[in-house]
């Protein structure tokens, strides 16, 4: 802490004609100045606290001043004799100005001695610069230029004190020169200490700063947002001298940023609302799709002898599947917007059976002008590891795109083994048009399109009429990307080819590779003919071991004979609890179960299902569980069945929700399988039969 000068010293110093400066001997900071110093150099309030050497003496003269001060402080020096005064002549000293004018250097002779108690230095200064009228005018013009500049600026000394500030800066902050100049800059930025230190560090390493936002506290207590530009004035020896700082009001920029942030938040909220609405719409559309598909299956079975209606049923079923696919497209795009990745695990699948079902789904597409050829040649067993949903979803997108765009010509689907590795399968969809000029370009070279680098407008260029669904093609590319493949598109003048290759290894439990290939070849003049197999390559699904009657886990009490659900007639009859809030979905499920000779009961929400299971815990062999329901949803209901009722009967999700995340969530809480609406009756029967341990009917 600086020593305090005795008050009795002040008055005598004011009668001295020389400048008198009293320094603390430890820190060499100014503790007192006389009236002559105030008149020539700076007011006392601006000078006190400054470092005499660092803030007032020009760097080139500091060694001489430092030597004189050290000699004055040597032991044995008698401060009472004139010989104790040590002199530094023609020292460039910074004149700060009485009214806060721009600082200038003038030449002074300085004499130094110490106090009797060694606590203070006494500095006596006398001006030696000759100020003629011309020089005085030049200095006045320079001072006016900086003092009245339209941009705020200040000058910081090496100690961080404000040496000078112009009128604009004090106007911005509301301080007077007496209140602002000479004070530490940190005093006016009380919550920006770390930032100020970082600024000094950057400046001290030789860097300039530009547009650094800093908050200053104004005289009235308000916070003023400012931008600072600054660089350093260096000493001749490369050491720090002082900084030159320019500040600008940053309020307008902050207002703009705040408004933009508010608009961004509003847009994000709107996007979330739209996304929630879209997800709701997707769910609401998929549910009636399932209902239509289920009823089509029933109607087709009842009208199986009417060949005229067969193609009608096929076309309606395709339309339902296509609508469901479009809903899934939208869901996939929403996932991409959320930066979510869809999972495509490799699971056991029957490739030949899947291709047969896929062929059947497109057989309705007839045209007198379009020849539709499906050529499938595989020499491998039927059971492979792959993602059935992803594979046939991509094929549907590519095939539908070509069929829609080919008005006159030929569309070919080819599936074949890749003989180089014995594991991969090649899938190709090509179209050849008689009508010229529909091609994407006049080239013909292969173009490997980077996944998701193509916009919807780019994918529309595959056909000039612009009707291709670019959204669906982007979905197909994304699917293949996450199945470790890519879509290769080869456009031509009158043809387009889209092809991809997937590794589909044999399932470890499958039979050996076929010696004779499975071969489909379908075509006629109208482009439609039933598929013919040269080798029966797939077999009916063998059900897993029969599930036993449901047992209560960890039950110490004897429940007696198993209770029966309402309507059960014998111990061998299987029963299913359908937990579904939609009346039409209830009817569809019960109708198919009835055809399977399986009894069924209905609960319209999760709470009602819990009540039925509590009343008849052994009555049901399987629970078919919707996810989205009022009162209690299917997820909470499943948790209650497993943890509270401790029942272990199979629970199958039966929902319009889709995606790997939902499947994973269902599995994690104790569901055994997942049926995504819309589902055809064959798939429905296969899953139900599997868990009930009955033959597929």
C-alpha positions in Angstrom: 0.0 0.0 0.0 1.3 3.5 -0.8 2.6 5.6 2.0 0.6 8.7 3.1 2.3 12.0 2.8 2.0 14.3 5.8 -0.6 17.0 5.3 1.9 19.7 6.5 4.0 19.2 3.3 1.3 20.3 0.9 1.1 24.0 1.6 4.9 24.8 1.3 5.0 22.9 -2.0 2.3 25.1 -3.5 4.5 28.2 -3.1 7.3 26.5 -5.1 7.8 27.8 -8.7 9.0 24.4 -9.9 6.8 21.3 -10.5 6.7 19.2 -7.3 5.8 15.5 -7.5 5.9 13.3 -4.4 6.3 9.5 -5.1 5.8 6.5 -2.9 9.4 5.0 -2.6 8.2 1.4 -2.8 6.0 1.6 -5.9 7.1 4.9 -7.3 3.5 6.0 -7.9 2.4 9.6 -7.5 0.9 10.5 -4.1 0.9 14.3 -4.4 1.5 17.1 -6.9 1.7 20.9 -6.3 -0.3 23.7 -8.1 2.4 24.3 -10.6 2.2 20.6 -11.7 -1.5 21.0 -12.0 -1.1 24.1 -14.1 1.4 22.5 -16.5 0.9 18.7 -16.5 -2.4 17.5 -15.2 -5.0 17.9 -12.4 -4.2 16.2 -9.2 -7.0 13.7 -9.5 -5.6 12.5 -12.9 -2.0 12.3 -11.7 -2.3 10.6 -8.3 -2.0 6.9 -8.7 -0.1 7.0 -11.9 3.4 5.5 -12.3 5.8 8.4 -12.7 8.2 6.4 -14.8 5.8 4.2 -16.8 3.0 6.7 -17.4 4.7 10.1 -17.7 8.3 9.5 -18.9 9.1 8.7 -22.5 10.7 5.2 -22.8 14.0 6.5 -24.2 14.5 8.7 -21.2 13.5 6.2 -18.5 17.0 4.8 -17.9 18.4 8.3 -17.0 15.5 9.0 -14.7 15.8 5.5 -13.1 19.6 6.1 -12.5 19.0 9.5 -10.9 16.3 8.2 -8.6 18.5 5.2 -7.5 21.4 7.5 -6.7 19.2 9.8 -4.7 18.1 6.8 -2.6 21.6 5.5 -1.9 22.5 5.0 1.8 24.3 7.9 3.4 22.9 10.6 1.1 21.9 13.7 3.2 18.6 14.9 1.8 19.2 18.3 3.6 22.0 19.4 1.3 21.7 20.5 -2.3 24.3 17.9 -3.3 21.7 15.2 -2.5 19.7 16.3 -5.5 20.3 14.0 -8.5 19.4 15.4 -11.9 18.1 14.0 -15.2 18.1 16.7 -17.9 15.9 17.2 -21.0 13.5 14.4 -20.1 10.5 14.0 -22.4 7.6 14.1 -20.1 4.0 13.5 -21.0 1.7 16.5 -20.5 -1.8 15.3 -20.0 -3.4 18.8 -20.1 -5.5 20.6 -17.5 -8.8 20.1 -19.4 -8.1 16.6 -20.6 -6.6 17.5 -24.0 -4.8 15.0 -26.1 -1.4 14.2 -24.4 1.8 15.6 -25.8 5.5 15.2 -24.8 7.5 18.2 -23.6 11.1 18.5 -22.3 11.7 18.9 -18.5 14.7 18.8 -16.2 14.0 16.7 -13.1 15.8 16.7 -9.8 15.3 13.8 -7.2 15.9 13.4 -3.5 14.4 11.3 -0.7 12.5 12.1 2.5 14.2 11.7 5.9 12.3 8.5 6.6 13.0 7.0 3.2 9.3 6.6 2.5 9.1 9.2 -0.4 10.8 10.5 -3.4 10.7 14.3 -4.0 10.8 15.2 -7.7 11.3 18.8 -8.8 10.7 19.6 -12.5 11.3 22.6 -14.8 10.1 23.1 -18.4 13.0 23.5 -20.9 11.0 23.3 -24.1 10.8 26.6 -25.9 7.2 27.1 -27.2 7.0 29.5 -30.1 3.7 30.6 -31.6 4.0 28.3 -34.6 4.6 25.2 -32.5 1.9 26.2 -30.0 -0.5 26.4 -33.0 0.4 23.0 -34.4 -0.1 21.4 -31.0 -3.4 23.1 -30.5 -4.6 21.8 -33.9 -3.5 18.2 -33.1 -5.2 18.4 -29.7 -8.4 19.6 -31.3 -8.4 16.9 -33.9 -8.4 14.1 -31.3 -10.4 15.8 -28.6 -13.3 16.6 -30.9 -13.2 13.5 -33.1 -16.6 12.0 -33.8 -15.5 8.6 -32.6 -14.8 7.8 -29.0 -11.2 7.0 -28.1 -8.9 6.7 -25.1 -5.3 6.1 -24.2 -4.3 3.5 -21.6 -0.9 3.5 -19.8 1.0 0.5 -19.0 -0.6 0.2 -15.5 -4.1 0.1 -17.1 -5.0 3.6 -16.1 -6.8 6.0 -18.5 -4.2 8.5 -19.5 -6.6 10.4 -21.8 -10.0 10.2 -23.3 -11.7 12.5 -25.8 -15.0 14.3 -25.4 -17.0 11.8 -27.4 -16.1 8.9 -25.1 -17.0 10.8 -22.0 -20.2 11.9 -23.7 -21.1 8.2 -24.5 -20.4 7.1 -20.9 -21.7 10.3 -19.2 -18.6 11.0 -17.1 -16.6 14.2 -16.7 -12.9 14.3 -17.3 -12.3 14.6 -13.6 -14.3 11.4 -13.0 -12.9 9.3 -15.8 -9.4 10.2 -16.8 -6.6 8.9 -14.5 -8.8 6.0 -13.2 -8.2 2.3 -13.8 -10.1 1.1 -16.9 -11.3 -1.9 -14.9 -13.2 0.5 -12.6 -15.7 1.1 -15.4 -16.0 -2.6 -16.4 -16.6 -4.3 -13.1 -18.0 -7.5 -14.5 -15.5 -7.8 -17.4 -12.2 -8.3 -15.4 -11.3 -11.5 -17.2 -12.1 -10.1 -20.6 -9.9 -7.0 -19.9 -7.0 -9.2 -18.9 -7.4 -11.3 -22.1 -7.4 -8.0 -24.1 -4.2 -6.9 -22.5 -2.7 -10.3 -23.1 -3.5 -10.3 -26.8 -2.2 -6.7 -27.2 0.9 -7.6 -25.2 1.7 -10.5 -27.6 1.7 -8.1 -30.6 -1.8 -8.6 -31.8 -4.4 -5.9 -32.5 -8.0 -6.4 -31.5 -11.0 -5.6 -33.6 -14.7 -5.4 -32.7 -14.3 -7.0 -29.3 -17.6 -6.6 -27.4 -17.2 -5.1 -23.9 -19.8 -3.9 -21.4 -19.1 -0.5 -19.8 -21.0 0.9 -16.8 -22.2 4.4 -17.4 -22.4 7.2 -14.8 -26.1 6.6 -14.3 -25.5 2.9 -13.6 -26.8 1.6 -16.9 -24.8 -0.9 -19.0 -23.5 0.3 -22.3 -22.5 -2.3 -24.9 -19.4 -1.2 -26.8 -17.1 -2.6 -29.5 -13.4 -1.9 -29.0 -10.6 -1.7 -31.5 -7.1 -1.3 -30.2 -3.4 -1.7 -30.8 -0.1 -0.9 -28.9 2.4 1.8 -29.0 5.7 0.1 -28.4 8.9 1.4 -26.8 12.1 1.5 -28.9 13.4 -1.5 -26.9 10.2 -3.5 -27.8 8.6 -3.1 -24.4 5.0 -2.0 -23.9 4.3 1.7 -23.8 0.6 2.4 -24.1 -2.5 1.4 -26.0 -4.7 3.3 -28.4 -8.3 2.3 -28.1 -11.3 3.2 -30.2 -14.9 2.3 -29.0 -18.2 2.3 -30.8 -21.8 1.8 -29.6 -22.8 -1.8 -30.0 -26.4 -1.4 -29.1 -27.8 -1.5 -32.6 -26.0 -4.7 -33.4 -27.2 -6.3 -30.2 -30.8 -5.2 -31.0 -30.5 -6.8 -34.4 -29.1 -10.0 -33.0 -31.8 -10.2 -30.3 -34.5 -9.7 -32.9 -32.9 -12.4 -35.1 -32.6 -14.7 -32.2 -36.3 -14.1 -31.3 -37.3 -14.8 -34.9 -35.1 -17.9 -34.9 -36.8 -19.2 -31.7 -40.2 -18.5 -33.2 -39.3 -20.4 -36.4 -37.9 -23.3 -34.3 -41.1 -23.4 -32.3 -43.2 -23.2 -35.5 -41.1 -26.0 -37.0 -41.6 -28.2 -33.9 -45.3 -27.5 -34.1 -45.4 -28.5 -37.7 -43.3 -31.6 -37.0 -45.7 -32.6 -34.2 -48.6 -32.1 -36.6 -47.0 -34.1 -39.3 -46.2 -37.0 -37.0 -49.8 -37.0 -35.8 -51.0 -36.9 -39.4 -48.6 -39.8 -40.3 -50.0 -41.8 -37.4 -53.6 -41.0 -38.4 -53.1 -42.0 -42.0 -51.2 -45.2 -41.3 -54.1 -46.5 -39.1 -56.8 -46.4 -41.8 -54.2 -47.8 -44.3 -54.0 -50.8 -42.0 -57.8 -51.0 -41.8 -58.2 -50.9 -45.6 -55.4 -53.5 -46.1 -56.9 -55.9 -43.6 -60.4 -55.6 -45.1 -59.0 -56.1 -48.6 -57.4 -59.4 -47.4 -60.7 -60.5 -46.0 -62.7 -59.5 -49.1 -60.2 -61.2 -51.4 -60.4 -64.4 -49.5 -64.2 -64.3 -49.6 -64.1 -63.5 -53.3 -61.2 -65.7 -54.2 -63.0 -67.4 -57.1 -63.6 -64.2 -58.9 -60.6 -63.7 -61.3 -62.0 -60.4 -62.5 -61.6 -58.8 -59.1 -58.2 -60.1 -58.4 -56.3 -57.3 -60.1 -58.6 -54.8 -58.5 -57.7 -56.1 -55.1 -54.0 -56.0 -56.0 -54.1 -52.4 -57.3 -55.9 -51.3 -54.1 -53.4 -53.1 -51.9 -50.6 -51.4 -53.8 -52.2 -48.0 -53.4 -52.5 -48.5 -49.7 -48.9 -49.6 -49.5 -47.8 -46.7 -51.6 -49.7 -44.2 -49.4 -48.1 -45.8 -46.3 -44.7 -45.5 -47.9 -45.2 -41.8 -48.6 -46.1 -41.3 -44.9 -42.8 -43.1 -44.0 -40.9 -40.9 -46.4 -42.2 -37.8 -44.5 -41.2 -39.5 -41.2 -37.7 -40.2 -42.5 -37.2 -36.6 -43.6 -38.3 -35.5 -40.2 -35.7 -37.8 -38.7 -33.0 -36.3 -40.9 -34.1 -32.8 -39.8 -33.6 -34.0 -36.2 -30.2 -35.4 -37.2 -31.4 -38.9 -36.2 -30.0 -42.0 -37.9 -32.3 -44.8 -38.8 -31.0 -48.2 -37.8 -31.0 -51.1 -40.3 -29.9 -54.2 -38.5 -29.2 -57.4 -40.4 -31.9 -59.9 -39.3 -32.8 -63.4 -40.6 -35.1 -63.0 -43.6 -36.4 -65.3 -46.3 -35.2 -63.6 -49.5 -37.1 -65.7 -52.0 -40.4 -65.4 -50.1 -39.8 -61.6 -49.8 -39.2 -61.3 -53.5 -42.4 -63.3 -54.3 -44.5 -61.0 -52.1 -42.8 -58.0 -53.7 -43.6 -59.3 -57.2 -47.2 -59.9 -56.3 -47.5 -56.3 -55.0 -46.6 -54.9 -58.5 -48.5 -57.4 -60.7 -51.5 -55.1 -60.9 -49.5 -52.5 -62.8 -50.7 -53.2 -66.4 -50.3 -51.2 -69.5 -50.8 -51.9 -73.2 -47.8 -49.6 -73.9 -45.4 -50.6 -71.1 -43.7 -54.0 -70.9 -42.9 -54.9 -67.3 -40.3 -57.6 -66.9 -39.1 -59.1 -63.6 -36.0 -61.3 -63.9 -34.7 -62.8 -60.7 -31.9 -65.4 -60.7 -30.4 -66.5 -57.5 -28.3 -69.5 -56.6 -28.4 -69.4 -52.8 -30.5 -70.6 -49.9 -33.6 -68.7 -49.0 -32.6 -67.8 -45.4 -30.2 -64.8 -45.3 -29.2 -62.0 -43.0 -30.5 -58.6 -44.2 -32.9 -55.8 -43.6 -36.1 -56.9 -45.4 -37.9 -53.6 -44.8 -35.1 -51.4 -46.1 -34.4 -53.6 -49.2 -38.0 -53.7 -50.5 -38.7 -50.2 -49.5 -35.8 -49.0 -51.8 -37.0 -51.4 -54.6 -40.6 -50.0 -54.3 -39.3 -46.4 -54.6 -37.1 -47.2 -57.7 -39.7 -49.3 -59.4 -42.6 -47.0 -58.8 -40.5 -44.1 -60.1 -39.7 -45.9 -63.4 -43.2 -47.2 -63.9 -44.7 -43.8 -63.3 -42.4 -42.1 -65.8 -42.3 -44.6 -68.6 -45.3 -43.9 -70.8 -44.2 -46.1 -73.6 -41.4 -48.7 -73.3 -40.1 -51.3 -71.0 -39.3 -51.5 -67.2 -37.1 -54.3 -65.9 -36.4 -55.4 -62.4 -33.3 -57.7 -62.1 -32.0 -59.4 -59.0 -28.9 -61.7 -59.3 -26.0 -63.0 -57.4 -22.7 -61.2 -57.5 -20.3 -64.1 -58.2 -17.1 -62.3 -57.2 -17.7 -62.8 -53.4 -20.6 -65.2 -53.2 -22.3 -63.0 -50.6 -23.6 -59.9 -52.4 -26.8 -59.6 -54.4 -27.3 -57.0 -57.1 -30.6 -55.2 -57.5 -31.3 -53.2 -60.7 -34.3 -51.2 -62.0 -34.0 -50.0 -65.5 -36.4 -48.4 -68.0 -36.1 -48.0 -71.7 -38.5 -45.6 -73.4 -39.5 -45.6 -77.0 -40.4 -41.9 -76.8 -37.1 -40.0 -77.3 -36.1 -36.9 -75.5 -37.2 -38.0 -72.0 -33.7 -38.8 -70.8 -31.9 -36.9 -68.1 -29.0 -35.9 -70.4 -27.3 -36.8 -73.6 -24.5 -38.7 -71.9 -24.6 -42.2 -70.9 -21.6 -42.5 -68.6 -22.0 -43.8 -65.1 -22.7 -41.2 -62.5 -22.2 -42.2 -58.9 -24.4 -39.8 -57.1 -23.2 -38.9 -53.6 -25.8 -39.7 -51.0 -27.8 -36.7 -49.9 -25.7 -34.3 -52.0 -28.6 -34.2 -54.5 -31.5 -31.9 -53.9 -35.1 -32.9 -54.8 -34.9 -30.7 -57.9 -31.7 -32.6 -59.0 -33.4 -35.9 -58.6 -36.3 -34.7 -60.6 -33.9 -34.2 -63.5 -33.9 -38.0 -63.9 -37.0 -37.4 -65.9 -37.6 -34.1 -67.8 -41.4 -34.0 -67.1 -40.5 -33.4 -63.4 -43.0 -35.9 -62.0 -40.3 -38.1 -60.3 -40.6 -38.0 -56.5 -37.2 -36.5 -55.6 -38.1 -36.9 -51.9 -38.5 -40.6 -52.3 -35.2 -41.0 -54.2 -33.4 -39.1 -51.4 -35.0 -41.5 -48.9 -33.8 -44.5 -51.0 -30.2 -43.1 -51.0 -30.3 -42.6 -47.2 -31.6 -46.1 -46.6 -28.8 -47.6 -48.7 -26.2 -45.4 -47.0 -27.1 -46.9 -43.7 -27.1 -50.4 -45.1 -23.4 -49.9 -46.3 -24.4 -49.5 -49.9 -25.0 -46.7 -52.4 -27.4 -45.9 -55.2 -25.6 -45.7 -58.6 -27.7 -43.9 -61.2 -26.8 -44.2 -64.9 -28.9 -41.8 -67.0 -29.1 -42.0 -70.7 -30.9 -40.5 -73.7 -33.8 -42.9 -73.7 -33.1 -45.0 -70.7 -32.3 -44.8 -67.0 -30.7 -47.4 -64.8 -30.6 -47.4 -61.0 -28.7 -50.2 -59.3 -27.3 -51.1 -55.8 -25.5 -54.1 -54.3 -26.0 -55.4 -50.8 -24.1 -58.1 -48.8 -26.7 -60.7 -47.7 -24.7 -63.5 -46.0 -26.4 -66.8 -45.4 -28.1 -67.2 -42.1 -26.0 -69.5 -39.9 -29.1 -71.7 -39.3 -30.0 -71.9 -43.0 -29.6 -74.7 -45.4 -26.8 -75.0 -47.9 -26.6 -72.9 -51.0 -29.0 -74.1 -53.8 -27.4 -76.2 -56.6 -30.1 -74.9 -59.0 -30.9 -71.2 -59.2 -34.3 -69.8 -58.4 -35.4 -68.2 -61.7 -38.4 -65.9 -62.3 -39.1 -64.4 -65.7 -42.4 -62.5 -66.1 -43.5 -60.7 -69.3 -46.0 -60.8 -72.0 -47.4 -58.3 -74.6 -49.3 -56.5 -71.9 -46.4 -56.6 -69.4 -48.3 -58.8 -66.9 -48.0 -62.5 -66.2 -48.0 -64.6 -63.1 -44.5 -65.5 -61.7 -43.3 -69.0 -62.4 -40.7 -70.7 -60.2 -38.4 -73.3 -61.8 -37.4 -74.4 -58.4 -39.4 -74.2 -55.1 -36.8 -72.4 -53.1 -38.8 -71.3 -50.0 -40.7 -73.2 -47.4 -43.5 -72.2 -45.1 -42.3 -70.8 -41.9 -41.7 -73.3 -39.2 -43.3 -72.0 -35.9 -41.2 -71.8 -32.8 -41.9 -74.1 -29.9 -45.3 -73.6 -28.5 -45.7 -71.1 -25.7 -47.1 -72.6 -22.5 -50.1 -71.1 -20.7 -49.2 -67.8 -19.0 -47.8 -68.1 -15.5 -47.6 -65.6 -12.7 -43.9 -64.9 -11.8 -42.8 -65.0 -8.2 -46.2 -65.9 -6.9 -46.2 -67.7 -3.6 -50.0 -68.2 -3.4 -51.8 -71.1 -5.0 -54.1 -69.6 -7.6 -56.0 -72.8 -8.2 -57.2 -73.8 -11.7 -56.4 -71.2 -14.4 -59.2 -68.7 -14.9 -60.7 -68.5 -18.3 -61.5 -65.3 -20.3 -65.0 -64.7 -21.2 -66.0 -66.9 -24.1 -63.3 -69.6 -23.7 -64.6 -73.0 -24.2 -61.7 -75.4 -23.8 -58.1 -75.5 -22.5 -56.8 -76.0 -26.0 -58.3 -72.9 -27.6 -55.9 -70.0 -27.8 -57.1 -66.5 -26.9 -55.7 -63.0 -27.6 -56.4 -59.7 -25.8 -56.6 -57.0 -28.4 -55.7 -53.6 -26.7 -56.8 -51.1 -29.3 -58.8 -47.9 -29.1 -59.8 -47.7 -32.8 -63.1 -49.5 -33.5 -62.2 -50.4 -37.0 -58.8 -51.8 -36.1 -60.5 -53.9 -33.4 -62.9 -55.3 -35.9 -60.1 -56.1 -38.4 -57.9 -57.8 -35.9 -60.8 -59.8 -34.4 -61.9 -60.9 -37.9 -58.5 -62.3 -38.8 -58.2 -64.0 -35.4 -61.6 -65.6 -35.9 -60.5 -67.0 -39.2 -57.5 -68.5 -37.4 -59.9 -70.2 -34.9 -58.4 -68.0 -32.1 -60.7 -66.4 -29.5 -60.3 -62.7 -28.8 -61.2 -60.1 -26.3 -60.9 -56.3 -26.6 -59.6 -53.6 -24.2 -60.0 -50.0 -25.5 -57.0 -48.6 -23.5 -54.1 -49.7 -21.3 -56.0 -49.2 -18.1 -58.9 -51.5 -19.2 -56.3 -54.1 -20.3 -54.7 -54.0 -16.8 -58.2 -54.5 -15.2 -58.9 -57.5 -17.5 -55.6 -59.1 -16.8 -55.9 -58.6 -13.0 -59.3 -60.2 -13.1 -58.3 -63.1 -15.4 -54.4 -63.4 -15.3 -54.4 -66.9 -17.0 -57.1 -66.3 -19.6 -55.0 -64.8 -22.4 -52.2 -66.5 -24.4 -51.0 -63.3 -26.1 -51.6 -59.5 -25.9 -51.8 -57.4 -29.1 -50.9 -53.9 -27.9 -51.5 -50.6 -29.7 -49.1 -47.8 -28.6 -51.0 -44.6 -28.8 -54.2 -44.8 -26.7 -56.1 -42.5 -24.3 -56.1 -43.0 -20.5 -53.0 -45.3 -20.6 -50.8 -45.9 -23.6 -49.3 -49.2 -24.7 -45.9 -48.5 -23.3 -47.0 -47.8 -19.8 -49.4 -50.7 -20.0 -46.6 -53.1 -20.9 -44.5 -51.9 -18.1 -47.3 -52.5 -15.6 -48.0 -56.0 -17.0 -44.3 -57.0 -16.6 -43.5 -55.2 -13.4 -46.7 -55.0 -11.4 -48.7 -58.0 -12.6 -45.5 -60.0 -13.3 -47.1 -61.7 -16.3 -45.0 -63.2 -19.0 -47.3 -63.9 -21.9 -46.1 -62.6 -25.3 -46.9 -59.0 -26.0 -46.8 -57.8 -29.6 -46.8 -54.1 -30.5 -49.5 -53.5 -33.1 -49.2 -49.8 -34.0 -48.9 -47.2 -36.7 -45.7 -46.0 -35.1 -42.6 -47.1 -37.0 -38.8 -46.8 -36.9 -36.0 -48.6 -35.2 -36.1 -46.3 -32.2 -39.8 -47.2 -31.4 -39.0 -50.9 -31.9 -36.0 -50.6 -29.5 -38.2 -48.9 -26.9 -40.8 -51.6 -27.2 -38.3 -54.3 -26.8 -36.6 -52.6 -23.8 -39.8 -52.6 -21.8 -40.7 -56.2 -22.4 -42.5 -56.5 -25.7 -41.7 -59.6 -27.7 -42.4 -58.4 -31.3 -43.5 -55.5 -33.4 -46.2 -55.2 -36.1 -46.3 -51.9 -37.9 -49.6 -50.9 -39.5 -50.6 -51.4 -42.2 -49.8 -55.1 -42.2 -51.2 -57.7 -44.5 -53.1 -60.6 -43.2 -50.4 -63.1 -44.1 -47.7 -61.3 -42.0 -50.2 -60.8 -39.2 -51.1 -64.5 -39.2 -47.5 -65.6 -39.3 -46.5 -63.5 -36.2 -49.6 -64.5 -34.2 -49.1 -68.2 -35.1 -45.5 -68.0 -34.1 -46.2 -66.9 -30.6 -49.4 -69.0 -30.1 -47.6 -72.1 -31.4 -50.2 -73.0 -34.0 -49.9 -73.7 -37.7 -50.2 -70.8 -40.1 -53.8 -70.9 -41.6 
